[in-house]
């Protein structure tokens, strides 16, 4: 039962980490390697607004999400727009921006275990004799609501349908009058806001540290590769595969093997099924 409960919590946490990355790549085919940096930056913004300026905690979270969205849009508009379509340049440019953000935070003194965010709800509940704190239950509930919201948004709103059209066939979308660059800016802003939401939900479970940005980026890439690049629903399902694999590893081998499982998942997927479980890219055998 503890594997089932904490496996579900860990899987939903991975899904929240990866949704923004998967959404951006799925819509505009831009690998946003600054995703982890935006995750950590939003946490520090929330902490600063809450502790330094004395704003209400939830107001601080909303402001952090909005600022993260603006930062994501600016990254595309002023940097990635110039190199879009050049895959290696996109990776290098976005990773350089992420590296600059994270190391600037470290240089600015944001390091150590003194930076923490409070839980949304205090207390613990017992499920079949297993103690689970309320915040983790909230992570699962909000995570499920976010996935449902994304599905409804992309299927029943004009903007969501435009984003889906761009993801499915950019040339056809251009012929229908959809501005691909504008949709890419929206996707980057939306993906960055999802990273900020994930930070607001998950950082209260630990400390805000610069190293979390690198870990989140690796986990998001692992989830997206296993699920299939370009498929955000595939990323959600892959999060459960990796999430439960990590919990089983912790139970039977130890906590220090968690990241090894994520890296192993990337390697095995690229060897066995390069397009991922639900990806729409061509299989390796079809390309050679």
JOBELDA-V489985 format. One record per backbone hydrogen bond with DSSP energy under -1.0 kcal/mol. NH is the residue of the N-H (numbers start at 0). CO is the residue of the C=O. If there is no record, write none. Layout:
BEGIN
nh & co
NH & CO
NH & CO
END
This chain:
BEGIN
nh & co
4 & 0
5 & 1
6 & 2
7 & 3
8 & 4
9 & 5
10 & 6
11 & 7
12 & 8
13 & 9
14 & 10
15 & 11
16 & 12
17 & 13
18 & 14
21 & 17
22 & 18
23 & 19
24 & 20
25 & 21
26 & 22
27 & 23
28 & 24
32 & 30
34 & 31
37 & 33
38 & 34
39 & 35
40 & 36
41 & 37
42 & 38
43 & 39
44 & 40
45 & 41
46 & 42
47 & 43
48 & 44
49 & 45
50 & 46
51 & 47
52 & 47
54 & 48
59 & 55
60 & 56
61 & 57
62 & 58
63 & 59
64 & 60
65 & 61
66 & 62
67 & 63
68 & 64
69 & 65
70 & 66
71 & 67
72 & 68
73 & 69
74 & 70
75 & 71
76 & 72
77 & 73
78 & 74
79 & 74
80 & 75
81 & 78
85 & 82
89 & 85
90 & 86
91 & 87
92 & 88
93 & 89
94 & 90
95 & 91
96 & 92
97 & 93
98 & 94
99 & 95
100 & 96
101 & 97
102 & 98
103 & 99
104 & 100
105 & 101
106 & 102
107 & 103
108 & 105
109 & 104
110 & 108
124 & 131
126 & 129
129 & 126
131 & 124
133 & 122
136 & 132
137 & 133
138 & 134
139 & 135
140 & 136
141 & 137
142 & 138
143 & 139
144 & 140
145 & 141
146 & 142
147 & 143
148 & 144
149 & 145
150 & 146
151 & 147
152 & 148
153 & 149
155 & 151
160 & 156
161 & 157
162 & 158
163 & 159
164 & 160
165 & 161
166 & 162
167 & 163
168 & 164
172 & 168
173 & 169
174 & 170
175 & 171
176 & 173
177 & 172
182 & 178
183 & 179
184 & 180
185 & 181
186 & 182
187 & 183
188 & 184
189 & 185
190 & 186
191 & 187
192 & 188
193 & 189
194 & 190
195 & 191
196 & 192
197 & 193
198 & 194
199 & 195
200 & 196
201 & 197
202 & 198
204 & 201
205 & 202
207 & 114
211 & 208
212 & 209
214 & 210
215 & 211
216 & 212
217 & 213
218 & 214
219 & 215
220 & 216
221 & 217
222 & 218
223 & 219
224 & 220
225 & 221
226 & 222
227 & 223
230 & 227
234 & 230
235 & 231
236 & 232
237 & 233
238 & 234
239 & 235
240 & 236
241 & 237
242 & 238
243 & 239
244 & 240
245 & 241
246 & 242
247 & 243
248 & 244
249 & 245
250 & 246
251 & 247
252 & 248
253 & 248
256 & 253
257 & 254
260 & 256
261 & 257
262 & 258
263 & 259
264 & 260
265 & 261
266 & 262
267 & 263
268 & 264
269 & 265
270 & 266
271 & 267
272 & 268
275 & 272
276 & 225
277 & 226
END
